[in-house]
């Protein structure tokens, strides 16, 4: 989560004027001490009525953006009312306490089993898996399993003389860089080149050596929505093993694509059908269609998850094996994920993901038709596309477009690509369930209305929009 620096309150001797509470929802009795706003940066001296506290917080949150207009985030922003109600029913259930909440634990187990079948596990009963707070935690767990397996294969050299490394593209999500930094693993990254915006299989193999703990392939790049060639990466590693004997596993970061490809790209081979794929993660709260935060991580077999990483505790009752970075968390998201699985089924997921892809492809084509932009991707893999200003456009850049769209309530991130294409700055649109064709039309209308003024600019304003990067 984001880090926040404490905002200072009034300095010593400074006075902040007391602001009165709206009398329609504030306490009418002045003796109650609830006629003024509470301290913003220090605990107030006493309590206030729950309705008043609610209104204070509610009023501030009204200034947040409209989640449905956020085209930067991959995270689900809409669910059915029944799912909302089910999540509310489970907010007080601690996911880790499987002895107290055995049915919630059973729903988690069923979700793992469903994903094992969806991702073509050769023996679904042998799969190991669990829910997480999101794909970032899931990727950390996958990396930890890679590192421990490597250490067990190299008991003499580890850790005195060898430093483990992990091979990936420069287009990976930031969680992989965090993993390498936090767990002291060398990140060996294949840069993007020219019009190739993700991992090159041979370049990845060229970075592998006896200390490589694994290779990460991303099914759905956060930069442009394209799938990395997982099968080609595995074939290149098969050839490496034949030549050198090095058996290097692959993790598929399917944060988004692992809940799209099984329904829309059924001929694509990327999952446990490939023997070299040891683990897969996905975000239930992205194209798994659940509110944040829930993710999933599955290992092909128990051998792919070293037993010594699993902790067993009994102080909540029973015997609880757990592999996680955190401990307590609500069971609401897991219940919502199971609801979504049984509510939609394969056909329901296929229909939703197909509609989302159709919206993305149509919107991309109509943006291209303006003539001011060049598409880098078209939304035909992930329902995500990236575009930049055309070569003959000199009066504005992607940062100008992002800034002006924000004035209309649309959050569309503008950012530079990773090495070696840092010269390329793009806009990216993420289409999700809830971003309908009608909303896409409204977005396009707003973009069209801004273009005449942007075209009249003599030069880009140079104002970089500081938006969150997902």
Number of C-alpha atoms within 10 A of each C-alpha: 3 4 5 6 5 7 8 9 13 10 8 6 6 8 9 10 7 11 10 11 17 15 9 8 15 21 19 14 9 10 8 12 15 20 21 15 18 20 12 10 11 9 9 11 9 9 12 18 12 9 11 19 16 12 14 17 10 11 10 9 10 9 8 8 13 12 16 19 20 22 19 22 23 20 25 22 21 17 15 9 9 11 21 15 12 15 21 13 13 18 15 12 17 18 25 21 22 19 16 15 14 12 12 23 21 13 18 23 17 14 22 22 21 14 23 25 15 17 21 17 22 16 12 18 12 15 22 20 26 20 27 27 22 21 27 22 22 30 30 21 21 26 24 19 24 26 22 18 18 20 18 11 12 14 10 11 12 15 11 8 7 13 14 22 23 24 25 26 27 22 21 21 20 13 15 20 17 16 22 19 12 10 13 12 20 18 20 18 20 23 21 20 14 8 8 10 25 26 28 21 23 15 17 22 20 13 16 20 15 15 22 24 27 26 28 28 31 29 28 25 26 25 24 28 27 25 22 23 18 26 19 15 23 23 15 17 25 19 13 19 13 10 9 10 11 17 16 24 21 24 23 25 29 26 32 27 27 27 26 25 24 20 19 18 12 10 9 12 17 27 27 23 13 17 14 21 24 24 29 31 32 30 32 31 26 26 25 25 24 28 21 16 20 26 27 28 27 27 24 26 18 13 14 19 25 15 13 9 15 13 12 12 12 11 9 12 11 13 13 17 15 15 19 19 11 11 11 11 17 19 25 25 29 28 26 26 24 19 19 20 19 11 12 13 11 13 10 15 22 19 14 19 25 17 19 24 24 18 24 27 21 16 22 25 13 12 18 18 11 12 12 16 21 18 20 19 20 23 27 18 23 30 29 30 27 24 22 21 20 14 9 9 14 13 15 21 24 24 24 19 22 24 20 20 18 17 9 13 16 22 25 26 28 28 22 14 18 20 17 14 16 11 10 12 18 25 25 27 25 24 28 28 20 15 20 17 16 10 14 17 15 12 18 16 11 16 19 13 11 15 15 10 11 17 15 10 12 10 13 17 12 10 10 14 18 12 14 13 13 12
